[in-house]
């Protein structure tokens, strides 16, 4: 698995899907640069603490939902793309989207989230 693929899967499954705050904190430290910028249609979050708060807000707003990858990770240079789905376990997705990440060194420096439905 490439660095970009590993980072994009960690962003989705070890950060935004992780309900345990301590495990999420550990994943954030190994996944993002210190000054990471995460942007979605609502706002931007800068840095590890802001990413942690953003993930917690998403999970608090949908306590019975889970994230799952919606396909493979695609890569081109320092850019990576991963589609995802969010909904009740074992049921069709309620929300789907894509994450586009930019890798610097061995970590994600920027992540853009686009909602598809």
Backbone as a chain_set.jsonl record, in Angstrom:
{"seq": "XXXXXXXXXXXXXXXXXXXXXXXXXXXXXXXXXXXXXXXXXXXXXXXXXXXXXXXXXXXXXXXXXXXXXXXXXXXXXXXXXXXXXXXXXXXXXXXXXXXXXXXXXXXXXXXXXXXXX", "coords": {"N": [[0.856, -1.178, 0.0], [0.593, 2.186, -0.863], [2.018, 5.287, 0.41], [0.243, 7.486, 0.138], [-2.22, 6.153, -0.216], [-2.438, 4.793, 2.234], [-2.542, 7.003, 3.997], [-4.914, 8.315, 3.164], [-6.853, 6.381, 3.727], [-6.478, 6.216, 6.475], [-7.26, 8.82, 7.234], [-10.024, 8.683, 6.71], [-10.941, 6.273, 8.078], [-9.52, 5.943, 10.506], [-9.505, 8.387, 11.685], [-11.872, 10.124, 11.088], [-13.855, 8.167, 11.32], [-13.389, 7.104, 13.769], [-14.452, 6.578, 16.997], [-13.323, 6.604, 19.521], [-11.704, 8.929, 21.401], [-8.957, 8.989, 22.212], [-7.623, 7.099, 20.588], [-8.163, 8.335, 18.166], [-6.711, 10.741, 18.422], [-4.071, 9.756, 18.394], [-3.994, 8.693, 15.794], [-4.37, 11.033, 14.299], [-1.969, 12.424, 14.802], [-0.097, 10.881, 13.4], [-1.013, 11.02, 10.814], [-1.404, 13.593, 9.71], [0.171, 16.739, 8.75], [1.498, 19.206, 11.037], [0.288, 21.678, 10.599], [-1.996, 21.126, 9.132], [-4.677, 21.597, 6.804], [-8.058, 21.284, 6.705], [-10.841, 21.211, 4.709], [-14.285, 21.557, 4.228], [-17.702, 21.706, 2.92], [-18.855, 23.301, 4.92], [-16.912, 24.667, 6.529], [-13.465, 25.497, 7.398], [-10.84, 23.709, 8.977], [-7.961, 24.048, 10.898], [-5.006, 22.523, 11.773], [-4.143, 19.981, 14.244], [-5.819, 19.839, 16.616], [-8.158, 21.105, 15.756], [-8.98, 19.407, 13.695], [-9.535, 17.152, 15.2], [-11.71, 18.078, 16.764], [-13.552, 18.577, 14.695], [-13.999, 15.984, 13.614], [-15.152, 14.786, 15.865], [-17.505, 16.299, 16.126], [-18.87, 15.564, 13.76], [-19.297, 12.816, 14.239], [-20.769, 12.936, 16.639], [-23.095, 14.072, 15.696], [-24.296, 12.037, 14.315], [-24.869, 9.431, 15.711], [-25.364, 6.674, 15.223], [-24.272, 6.075, 12.807], [-21.857, 4.932, 10.367], [-18.68, 5.264, 8.766], [-17.551, 4.278, 5.531], [-15.323, 3.141, 3.008], [-15.827, 4.114, -0.362], [-14.754, 3.023, -2.583], [-11.633, 2.433, -4.358], [-8.467, 4.036, -3.523], [-7.315, 6.687, -5.452], [-4.485, 7.997, -7.141], [-2.293, 10.695, -8.04], [0.712, 11.92, -8.458], [1.315, 14.103, -5.826], [-1.29, 14.116, -5.024], [-4.28, 12.648, -3.798], [-7.273, 10.659, -3.877], [-10.331, 9.653, -2.462], [-13.369, 8.066, -2.419], [-16.271, 8.008, -0.298], [-18.758, 6.683, 1.999], [-21.498, 7.282, 4.241], [-23.515, 6.204, 6.77], [-26.158, 4.27, 8.397], [-25.002, 1.242, 9.929], [-24.67, -1.53, 7.789], [-26.69, -0.674, 6.105], [-28.023, 1.25, 3.309], [-26.083, 4.084, 2.242], [-26.535, 7.313, 3.66], [-25.346, 9.696, 3.239], [-22.9, 10.588, 0.881], [-19.578, 11.085, -0.351], [-16.459, 12.609, -1.353], [-13.013, 12.585, -0.564], [-10.256, 14.608, -1.082], [-6.876, 14.63, -0.973], [-3.716, 16.183, -0.224], [-0.433, 15.27, -0.206], [2.399, 15.841, 1.781], [5.65, 15.097, 2.161], [5.511, 12.551, 4.371], [2.923, 12.813, 5.238], [-0.52, 14.002, 5.335], [-1.192, 17.219, 4.13], [-3.183, 18.879, 3.263], [-6.708, 18.52, 3.104], [-9.601, 18.133, 1.28], [-13.047, 17.956, 1.437], [-15.806, 16.871, -0.326], [-19.272, 16.859, -0.619], [-21.552, 14.573, -1.993], [-24.159, 13.706, -1.93]], "CA": [[0.0, 0.0, 0.0], [1.389, 3.405, -0.965], [1.856, 6.264, 1.488], [-0.996, 8.247, -0.077], [-3.366, 5.284, 0.062], [-2.48, 4.586, 3.683], [-2.976, 8.249, 4.626], [-6.322, 8.585, 2.855], [-7.657, 5.424, 4.5], [-6.386, 6.631, 7.878], [-8.102, 10.001, 7.369], [-11.422, 8.266, 6.762], [-11.302, 5.202, 9.006], [-8.866, 6.047, 11.808], [-9.77, 9.713, 12.243], [-13.276, 10.529, 11.043], [-14.734, 7.068, 11.738], [-12.965, 6.626, 15.097], [-15.24, 7.147, 18.092], [-12.498, 6.706, 20.719], [-10.885, 10.142, 21.251], [-7.529, 8.743, 22.381], [-7.134, 6.467, 19.36], [-8.23, 9.352, 17.111], [-5.581, 11.648, 18.632], [-2.878, 9.055, 17.926], [-4.082, 8.625, 14.33], [-4.175, 12.389, 13.777], [-0.543, 12.762, 14.887], [0.687, 10.176, 12.377], [-1.634, 11.166, 9.5], [-1.41, 14.971, 9.191], [1.189, 17.716, 9.141], [1.047, 20.007, 12.186], [-0.545, 22.798, 10.149], [-2.944, 20.596, 8.159], [-5.907, 22.359, 6.539], [-9.174, 20.432, 6.301], [-11.924, 22.074, 4.25], [-15.505, 20.922, 3.735], [-18.635, 22.768, 2.529], [-19.246, 24.139, 6.057], [-15.849, 25.526, 7.041], [-12.112, 24.949, 7.371], [-10.217, 23.418, 10.268], [-6.517, 24.105, 10.733], [-4.257, 21.918, 12.86], [-4.596, 18.715, 14.832], [-6.953, 20.001, 17.541], [-9.354, 21.452, 14.975], [-9.41, 18.175, 13.007], [-10.128, 16.304, 16.242], [-13.042, 18.635, 17.07], [-14.405, 18.38, 13.52], [-14.385, 14.571, 13.575], [-16.075, 14.532, 16.981], [-18.792, 16.919, 15.766], [-19.516, 14.718, 12.752], [-19.751, 11.581, 14.883], [-21.823, 13.267, 17.609], [-24.307, 14.386, 14.952], [-24.844, 10.819, 13.706], [-24.314, 8.403, 16.602], [-25.538, 5.302, 14.737], [-23.735, 5.995, 11.452], [-20.466, 4.513, 10.195], [-18.036, 5.591, 7.498], [-16.945, 3.179, 4.789], [-14.756, 3.554, 1.724], [-16.715, 3.914, -1.49], [-13.961, 2.55, -3.711], [-10.195, 2.48, -4.123], [-7.779, 5.324, -3.503], [-6.667, 7.04, -6.715], [-3.35, 8.881, -6.875], [-1.538, 11.345, -9.11], [1.725, 12.745, -7.799], [1.07, 14.314, -4.396], [-2.736, 14.209, -4.84], [-4.969, 11.366, -3.636], [-8.732, 10.799, -3.907], [-11.04, 8.492, -1.923], [-14.816, 8.213, -2.233], [-16.734, 7.41, 0.959], [-20.187, 6.656, 2.305], [-21.772, 7.462, 5.669], [-24.893, 5.827, 7.046], [-26.31, 3.209, 9.401], [-24.3, -0.026, 9.671], [-25.403, -2.52, 7.018], [-27.783, -0.06, 5.346], [-27.52, 2.165, 2.281], [-25.531, 5.357, 2.708], [-27.386, 8.5, 3.711], [-24.488, 10.736, 2.677], [-21.674, 10.106, 0.247], [-18.708, 12.18, -0.724], [-15.085, 12.291, -1.708], [-11.929, 13.324, 0.073], [-9.09, 14.849, -1.921], [-5.79, 14.98, -0.069], [-2.402, 16.53, -0.755], [0.595, 14.695, 0.656], [3.71, 16.497, 1.912], [6.492, 14.146, 2.882], [4.827, 11.314, 4.756], [1.651, 13.137, 5.897], [-1.471, 14.847, 4.608], [-1.08, 18.64, 4.445], [-4.494, 19.477, 2.964], [-7.771, 17.583, 2.762], [-10.835, 18.769, 0.862], [-14.167, 17.032, 1.423], [-16.942, 17.283, -1.141], [-20.461, 16.031, -0.409], [-22.214, 14.252, -3.256], [-25.603, 13.645, -1.656]], "C": [[0.898, 1.236, 0.0], [1.15, 4.315, 0.241], [0.541, 7.013, 1.34], [-2.22, 7.399, 0.228], [-3.527, 5.063, 1.561], [-3.006, 5.831, 4.408], [-4.454, 8.537, 4.384], [-7.242, 7.632, 3.61], [-7.628, 5.775, 5.986], [-7.269, 7.851, 8.134], [-9.568, 9.594, 7.546], [-11.709, 7.344, 7.946], [-10.689, 5.319, 10.394], [-9.069, 7.401, 12.466], [-11.275, 9.978, 12.25], [-14.251, 9.424, 11.43], [-14.451, 6.61, 13.163], [-13.72, 7.334, 16.216], [-14.444, 7.278, 19.39], [-11.544, 7.896, 20.571], [-9.382, 9.902, 21.363], [-6.931, 8.077, 21.142], [-7.144, 7.466, 18.207], [-7.045, 10.308, 17.22], [-4.284, 11.035, 18.109], [-2.858, 9.0, 16.396], [-3.841, 9.988, 13.695], [-2.688, 12.738, 13.746], [0.27, 12.089, 13.791], [0.167, 10.409, 10.954], [-1.444, 12.541, 8.884], [-0.175, 15.758, 9.588], [0.629, 18.544, 10.292], [0.073, 21.107, 11.779], [-1.555, 22.37, 9.071], [-4.157, 21.513, 8.022], [-6.939, 21.375, 6.005], [-10.334, 21.349, 5.938], [-13.08, 21.226, 3.755], [-16.492, 22.036, 3.388], [-19.028, 23.71, 3.669], [-18.173, 25.123, 6.503], [-14.494, 24.887, 6.817], [-11.625, 24.747, 8.794], [-8.717, 23.37, 10.025], [-5.85, 23.528, 11.972], [-4.931, 20.686, 13.447], [-5.816, 18.863, 15.722], [-8.247, 20.296, 16.794], [-9.88, 20.24, 14.212], [-10.106, 17.258, 14.011], [-11.545, 16.785, 16.568], [-14.018, 18.391, 15.916], [-14.893, 16.932, 13.447], [-15.389, 14.256, 14.68], [-17.456, 15.115, 16.691], [-19.567, 16.065, 14.764], [-20.091, 13.473, 13.408], [-20.85, 11.835, 15.902], [-23.155, 13.533, 16.907], [-24.977, 13.174, 14.33], [-24.357, 9.601, 14.492], [-24.44, 6.96, 16.103], [-24.982, 5.091, 13.337], [-22.277, 5.529, 11.478], [-19.97, 4.998, 8.835], [-17.525, 4.306, 6.858], [-16.408, 3.746, 3.469], [-15.735, 3.221, 0.616], [-15.99, 3.438, -2.735], [-12.489, 2.626, -3.371], [-9.686, 3.915, -3.989], [-7.119, 5.509, -4.865], [-5.595, 8.078, -6.411], [-2.8, 9.478, -8.157], [-0.549, 12.291, -8.443], [1.451, 12.858, -6.315], [-0.417, 14.406, -4.062], [-3.321, 12.804, -4.72], [-6.456, 11.627, -3.454], [-9.347, 9.519, -3.358], [-12.516, 8.84, -1.767], [-15.208, 7.511, -0.94], [-18.245, 7.479, 1.061], [-20.353, 6.742, 3.812], [-23.247, 7.142, 5.892], [-24.954, 4.745, 8.105], [-25.579, 1.934, 8.97], [-25.197, -0.986, 8.89], [-26.556, -1.985, 6.183], [-27.198, 0.843, 4.259], [-27.027, 3.483, 2.897], [-26.59, 6.449, 2.674], [-26.654, 9.671, 3.062], [-23.315, 10.046, 1.996], [-20.855, 11.32, -0.171], [-17.364, 11.679, -1.169], [-14.151, 13.152, -0.877], [-10.798, 13.422, -0.937], [-7.99, 15.342, -0.995], [-4.509, 15.295, -0.811], [-1.359, 16.087, 0.256], [1.85, 15.552, 0.6], [4.568, 15.575, 2.748], [5.709, 12.87, 3.14], [3.473, 11.572, 5.401], [0.76, 13.958, 4.974], [-1.326, 16.292, 5.073], [-2.4, 19.367, 4.216], [-5.462, 18.36, 2.633], [-9.016, 18.412, 2.434], [-11.912, 17.697, 0.812], [-15.302, 17.639, 0.623], [-18.1, 16.322, -0.874], [-21.159, 15.809, -1.736], [-23.727, 14.131, -3.097], [-25.851, 13.662, -0.177]], "O": [[1.851, 1.317, 0.775], [0.194, 4.127, 0.993], [-0.199, 7.162, 2.312], [-3.161, 7.876, 0.863], [-4.637, 5.139, 2.089], [-3.821, 5.721, 5.324], [-5.165, 8.955, 5.298], [-8.303, 8.042, 4.083], [-8.639, 5.646, 6.677], [-7.957, 7.907, 9.154], [-10.26, 10.104, 8.426], [-12.62, 7.608, 8.731], [-11.276, 4.843, 11.366], [-8.835, 7.554, 13.665], [-11.883, 10.047, 13.318], [-15.376, 9.72, 11.831], [-15.203, 5.803, 13.709], [-13.63, 8.553, 16.357], [-14.867, 8.01, 20.285], [-10.667, 7.876, 19.708], [-8.608, 10.559, 20.667], [-5.847, 8.456, 20.698], [-6.245, 7.453, 17.366], [-6.438, 10.65, 16.205], [-3.49, 11.714, 17.457], [-1.819, 9.234, 15.779], [-3.179, 10.082, 12.662], [-2.204, 13.292, 12.758], [1.236, 12.673, 13.3], [0.834, 10.036, 9.988], [-1.333, 12.658, 7.663], [0.448, 15.491, 10.615], [-0.584, 18.578, 10.499], [-0.854, 21.431, 12.521], [-1.92, 23.166, 8.206], [-4.605, 22.123, 8.993], [-6.723, 20.718, 4.986], [-10.764, 22.166, 6.752], [-12.894, 20.297, 2.968], [-16.157, 23.21, 3.546], [-19.493, 24.819, 3.405], [-18.474, 26.274, 6.819], [-14.378, 23.867, 6.136], [-11.956, 25.516, 9.697], [-8.251, 22.739, 9.076], [-6.096, 23.985, 13.088], [-6.099, 20.394, 13.19], [-6.763, 18.087, 15.595], [-9.309, 19.794, 17.161], [-11.092, 20.062, 14.095], [-11.14, 16.663, 13.707], [-12.472, 15.979, 16.638], [-15.175, 18.038, 16.142], [-16.082, 16.691, 13.238], [-16.365, 13.541, 14.451], [-18.468, 14.479, 16.984], [-20.773, 15.868, 14.907], [-21.242, 13.114, 13.162], [-21.774, 11.031, 16.021], [-24.219, 13.253, 17.459], [-26.113, 13.27, 13.864], [-23.531, 8.831, 14.002], [-23.672, 6.103, 16.538], [-25.197, 4.036, 12.74], [-21.566, 5.706, 12.467], [-20.741, 5.125, 7.884], [-17.12, 3.37, 7.547], [-16.959, 4.688, 2.901], [-16.393, 2.181, 0.644], [-16.557, 3.451, -3.828], [-12.13, 2.859, -2.216], [-10.392, 4.874, -4.302], [-6.449, 4.607, -5.369], [-5.768, 8.929, -5.54], [-2.835, 8.854, -9.217], [-0.933, 13.341, -7.927], [1.363, 11.849, -5.614], [-0.771, 14.74, -2.931], [-2.92, 11.888, -5.438], [-6.857, 12.674, -2.945], [-8.938, 8.422, -3.737], [-12.868, 9.791, -1.07], [-14.568, 6.543, -0.529], [-18.915, 8.211, 0.333], [-19.473, 6.333, 4.57], [-24.12, 7.747, 5.27], [-23.927, 4.345, 8.652], [-25.546, 1.598, 7.786], [-26.34, -1.228, 9.276], [-27.319, -2.764, 5.613], [-26.009, 1.162, 4.288], [-27.512, 3.918, 3.942], [-27.429, 6.498, 1.775], [-27.266, 10.525, 2.42], [-22.803, 9.04, 2.487], [-21.375, 12.426, -0.321], [-17.153, 10.479, -1.342], [-14.462, 14.293, -0.537], [-10.43, 12.432, -1.57], [-8.152, 16.354, -0.312], [-4.244, 14.751, -1.884], [-1.397, 16.478, 1.423], [2.308, 15.94, -0.475], [4.255, 15.302, 3.907], [5.295, 12.191, 2.2], [2.915, 10.681, 6.04], [1.212, 14.527, 3.979], [-1.336, 16.562, 6.274], [-2.699, 20.351, 4.892], [-5.105, 17.382, 1.976], [-9.427, 19.276, 3.209], [-11.71, 16.642, 0.21], [-15.71, 18.775, 0.862], [-17.917, 15.105, -0.901], [-21.339, 16.745, -2.515], [-24.481, 14.421, -4.026], [-27.002, 13.617, 0.257]]}, "num_chains": 1, "name": "protein.A"}
